[in-house]
Amino acid sequence: MNELDKEISSLLFSMTPITLEEMSGIRLMNRLDTKYVANKQQLIKLLGLVQDKYYVQETLNNRIIPYCTTYYDTNDHAMYMMHHNKRAGRCKVRVRTYLASDITFLEVKNKNNHGRTKKKRIEVPSQDNFRNTEGASELVERKTGFRLDSLNAVVQNHFDRVTLVNHEKTERLTIDFNIRFNNFETGQEHGTDQLVVIELKRDGNVYSPIINLLRDIHVPVSGFSKCCIGMALTDTSLKRNNFKPRLRSIEKINGRKFIKNPI
């Protein structure tokens, strides 16, 4: 663990914890998401500001939780192109493992033309063994229009997540960092160094104390799809004109140009 990660961990352990059971009433499966892109120094500032306003999720004595997610798409990357081409209604299919508890879900996310995100999921045995799970094929086809057997693994990410919950329990804030990508089609891997992706999840435009705090430390609203950015970073054959601002923001955060010749 590097020095910045140690400081992040220390700040988290000075906050009041909340368990998964205590969070059960704020699942926010039909929600409004707002994303922000920051760096680790800004995250440290933010954690210092929210000590008395938010709980931190704790699982098996851990407050930084490792995740592994594999995204699936068609041979012609139809779901990636939906996002790239800014289609109002779009979807994603993924298999996510919560590594601390070794629980895996097949998840389908749909975003409608009002910016609302709906997520449906079913528990599956593992990352590699999920296609024959009862209800898996039906879920994917009903929510996306694609047959599960037409989808292939395209990109996988590993990352560390912190989840904060406001004291009123009306919202969740997920904070992802140490994001690493592996592309199944190209064999390319890519890290993101200082990048931090923050996502505010709430039911509608209810008041959130985090919005002003993020503004105070100069963290702007910025759309960010880990699936699409991971694919764009690890497969230069993909169309990615509309992701250029996100790719450049990663370069700026890290203070160096490590993305070669963005299309």
Phi, psi and omega in degrees: 000127181281176187296320179295318179294326177295321179292320177300313180299318181297318179295321180295322181281358173264000179263161178284129182278160172223140183269167176299322180297318179291338180270000189300334182276358182234053182287330175052051180285341175237100198217171171251123183254138172230126184250151179224148177242128184221184172241175186292327177295321177293324176298319178299318176298316182297315180297328176292332183275340187255009186307320184257012183241340186225150167269159174244133179293135177236130179231120179051046179068011178252139177245349169248112191252126178279140179235153170225127183228132174246128180259144182242145180208173178281172179299329180261017174057048184299318182288323174300315182291329174304314182290312181302319183275007174062038174295134183297317176258120181213170186215162174219147175239128182213159172240119186242132177247127174271099194294331181294326182251356179056044176247136184235139178232142163273125185232140173239126178248133175238133175244125183267180184284003174256007179082005180274140179250130175242136181234132173238142181210157172225147179287139180230163185296319186191174176301322185268345187232082182222340189296328182267005177297137180303126178092351184294308182297319181297317180301310184296313183291321181293324186266342183236337186085356178260145173281138181300323182286357175264359184256141179238153174294128181248314181214146178236144173232152169240138178204165174257136182235138169245135177241123177251147179230129180291158185298335178279351179058043177250357182204161173235147175236116176259140183231113184249135177208176187054045183278128177233140183244146173224124182263122182288335184273324183257341185078005182277147176239155181204132173262174182231005169056252187273359186297138173229128178249120182250133180229121176269124183238120184208161176275094179077189185273050175288156181300137176228123180294339186289333186298313179292324179295318178295322177296320182297329180259017171064044174251110184274161171297136182202115177301143182202118176253115179299325178297304186291319179293321177299318178293317181295324180287334188247003178215097184285354178279345182282147172294132183211024179309314186284352177261359181306315180301322180291318179297319179291328178295325176294317177301315182296317180299323183269355176068021179201155181265104180246002176261116186274125172047062176303138182291000000 
